[in-house]
């Protein structure tokens, strides 16, 4: 039976989306191919038509909204318009938002998977590096200040966003985690020259139940 045009791409996306959710929640080593395919509503037998191994899939999972135009975050109330002049402060707001903190399964993989990347092969590390460089590029384009230090500051701002969320997720005390996110957000916006802007799109303060 012939499949409609785009069928293969659609199935591959289902597998990647399932793997991203499971890897974010449980880590690379604790997720099986069977679990990934079940999460995608598929059987194990079809996996190897798309990927050589779980490690091969891993590099695709590391895509994010910086590099994948089809990637849609599920962070309620968070909007990032990558075409906007305000994209850079929006990225900072989104990255350090309560919504991103709580929605573990739909995290940007740079937050959820860095320790797994360090134990992986060159392809996964290159994929991680590509996403981080794309984030730096977005931040650098939106910075108010110029000069030779512009790229350096953009790198530090991106690292502050990613690292701040990683550390906040590791805290047992939610109040400490929220204070840390707030501190990182304040410093990141100051570094980029956005702390006094009033026209940047804000994260709407709508609360939902945290993911468990």
C-alpha positions as CSV (number, residue, x, y, z in Angstrom):
1,X,0.0,0.0,0.0
2,X,1.4,3.4,-1.0
3,X,1.6,6.0,1.7
4,X,0.6,9.6,1.2
5,X,3.3,12.2,0.5
6,X,4.9,13.3,3.7
7,X,4.1,10.1,5.6
8,X,7.7,9.2,6.3
9,X,8.5,12.7,7.7
10,X,5.4,12.6,9.9
11,X,6.3,9.3,11.4
12,X,9.9,10.3,12.0
13,X,8.7,13.5,13.8
14,X,6.4,11.3,16.0
15,X,9.4,9.2,17.0
16,X,11.6,12.3,17.7
17,X,8.9,13.9,19.8
18,X,8.3,10.8,21.8
19,X,12.0,10.4,22.4
20,X,12.4,14.0,23.5
21,X,9.6,13.7,26.1
22,X,11.0,10.4,27.5
23,X,14.7,11.5,27.4
24,X,13.8,14.8,29.2
25,X,11.8,12.9,31.8
26,X,14.0,9.8,32.4
27,X,17.4,10.4,30.8
28,X,18.9,8.7,27.7
29,X,20.1,5.5,29.5
30,X,16.8,4.8,31.1
31,X,14.6,4.8,28.0
32,X,14.3,1.9,25.6
33,X,13.5,1.8,21.9
34,X,10.3,-0.1,22.8
35,X,9.2,2.8,25.1
36,X,10.0,5.4,22.5
37,X,8.0,3.7,19.8
38,X,5.1,3.0,22.1
39,X,5.0,6.7,23.0
40,X,4.8,7.5,19.3
41,X,2.0,4.9,18.9
42,X,4.2,2.7,16.7
43,X,5.8,-0.7,16.9
44,X,9.5,-1.4,17.5
45,X,9.9,-3.0,14.1
46,X,9.6,0.3,12.3
47,X,12.3,2.1,14.3
48,X,15.2,0.9,12.2
49,X,13.7,2.2,9.0
50,X,14.4,5.7,10.4
51,X,17.4,5.4,12.7
52,X,20.4,3.1,13.0
53,X,20.3,3.2,16.8
54,X,19.0,5.0,19.8
55,X,22.2,7.0,19.7
56,X,21.5,8.0,16.1
57,X,18.0,9.3,17.2
58,X,19.6,11.2,20.1
59,X,21.2,13.8,17.9
60,X,17.9,14.6,16.2
61,X,16.2,15.0,19.6
62,X,18.7,17.8,20.4
63,X,17.0,20.1,17.9
64,X,15.2,23.1,19.4
65,X,13.2,26.1,18.4
66,X,16.5,27.8,17.6
67,X,17.3,25.4,14.8
68,X,14.0,23.6,14.0
69,X,11.2,25.8,12.5
70,X,8.7,23.0,13.1
71,X,9.5,22.7,16.8
72,X,6.6,24.0,18.9
73,X,7.0,24.5,22.6
74,X,4.1,23.6,24.9
75,X,4.9,26.2,27.6
76,X,1.6,27.7,28.4
77,X,1.6,31.5,28.1
78,X,5.1,31.7,26.6
79,X,5.6,33.2,23.2
80,X,8.9,33.6,21.3
81,X,8.7,35.3,17.9
82,X,12.1,34.5,16.3
83,X,11.4,37.1,13.5
84,X,10.8,39.9,16.0
85,X,13.3,42.6,17.0
86,X,12.5,41.6,20.5
87,X,13.4,37.9,20.0
88,X,16.5,38.0,22.2
89,X,14.8,39.2,25.4
90,X,11.8,37.0,24.7
91,X,14.2,34.0,24.6
92,X,15.6,35.0,28.0
93,X,12.1,35.4,29.4
94,X,11.0,32.1,28.0
95,X,14.1,30.1,29.0
96,X,13.9,31.2,32.6
97,X,10.1,31.2,32.9
98,X,8.1,29.2,35.4
99,X,6.4,27.4,32.6
100,X,9.7,26.1,31.2
101,X,10.8,25.1,34.7
102,X,7.7,23.1,35.3
103,X,7.3,21.4,31.9
104,X,10.1,18.9,32.1
105,X,8.9,16.7,29.2
106,X,8.9,19.6,26.8
107,X,12.1,21.2,28.0
108,X,14.7,22.6,25.6
109,X,17.1,19.7,25.4
110,X,20.0,21.9,26.3
111,X,18.5,22.1,29.8
112,X,17.4,18.5,30.2
113,X,20.2,16.5,28.5
114,X,23.7,18.2,29.0
115,X,25.1,15.4,31.2
116,X,24.0,12.8,28.7
117,X,25.6,14.8,25.9
118,X,29.0,14.7,27.7
119,X,28.9,10.9,27.7
120,X,27.8,10.6,24.1
121,X,29.6,10.6,20.8
122,X,30.7,13.4,18.5
123,X,27.4,13.6,16.6
124,X,25.4,14.4,19.7
125,X,28.0,16.9,20.9
126,X,27.9,18.6,17.5
127,X,24.1,18.8,17.7
128,X,24.2,20.3,21.1
129,X,26.9,22.8,20.0
130,X,24.7,23.8,17.0
131,X,21.7,24.5,19.2
132,X,23.8,26.6,21.6
133,X,25.4,28.6,18.8
134,X,22.0,29.3,17.4
135,X,20.8,30.6,20.7
136,X,23.9,32.8,21.0
137,X,23.3,34.1,17.5
138,X,19.7,35.1,18.4
139,X,20.8,36.9,21.6
140,X,23.7,38.6,19.9
141,X,21.5,40.0,17.1
142,X,19.2,41.6,19.6
143,X,21.8,43.1,21.9
144,X,21.7,46.9,22.2
145,X,25.4,47.4,22.8
146,X,28.0,46.9,20.1
147,X,31.7,46.4,20.2
148,X,34.1,43.5,20.2
149,X,32.7,42.1,23.5
150,X,29.2,41.7,21.9
151,X,29.7,38.0,21.1
152,X,31.3,37.3,24.4
153,X,28.4,38.8,26.3
154,X,25.9,36.9,24.1
155,X,27.7,33.6,24.9
156,X,27.7,34.4,28.7
157,X,24.0,35.3,28.5
158,X,23.1,32.1,26.8
159,X,25.1,30.0,29.3
160,X,23.5,31.9,32.2
161,X,20.0,31.0,30.8
162,X,20.8,27.3,30.2
163,X,22.9,26.9,33.4
164,X,20.5,28.8,35.5
165,X,17.7,26.5,34.6
166,X,19.8,23.4,35.1
167,X,20.7,24.5,38.6
168,X,17.2,25.6,39.5
169,X,15.9,22.2,38.4
170,X,18.3,20.5,40.8
171,X,17.0,22.5,43.9
172,X,14.7,20.7,46.3
173,X,13.3,24.0,47.8
174,X,11.0,25.6,45.2
175,X,11.5,29.0,46.7
176,X,15.2,28.8,46.2
177,X,14.7,27.6,42.7
178,X,12.4,30.5,41.9
179,X,14.8,33.0,43.4
180,X,17.6,31.6,41.3
181,X,15.6,31.8,38.1
182,X,14.7,35.4,38.9
183,X,18.3,36.3,39.6
184,X,19.5,34.8,36.4
185,X,16.7,36.5,34.4
186,X,17.6,39.9,35.9
187,X,21.3,39.6,35.2
188,X,20.7,38.2,31.7
189,X,18.4,41.0,30.7
190,X,20.9,43.5,32.1
191,X,23.8,41.9,30.2
192,X,21.9,42.3,27.0
193,X,20.8,45.8,27.7
194,X,17.1,44.9,27.9
195,X,16.3,45.5,31.5
196,X,14.7,48.9,30.9
197,X,12.7,47.9,27.8
198,X,9.0,48.0,28.1
199,X,8.0,46.8,24.7
200,X,9.5,43.3,24.9
201,X,6.8,40.6,24.9
202,X,6.4,39.2,28.4
203,X,5.5,35.8,29.7
204,X,1.9,35.9,30.7
205,X,1.4,35.0,34.4
206,X,-0.9,32.0,34.0
207,X,-0.4,29.2,36.4
208,X,-1.0,25.5,35.7
209,X,-0.2,22.3,37.6
210,X,3.4,21.4,37.5
211,X,4.4,18.3,35.5
212,X,5.4,15.4,37.7
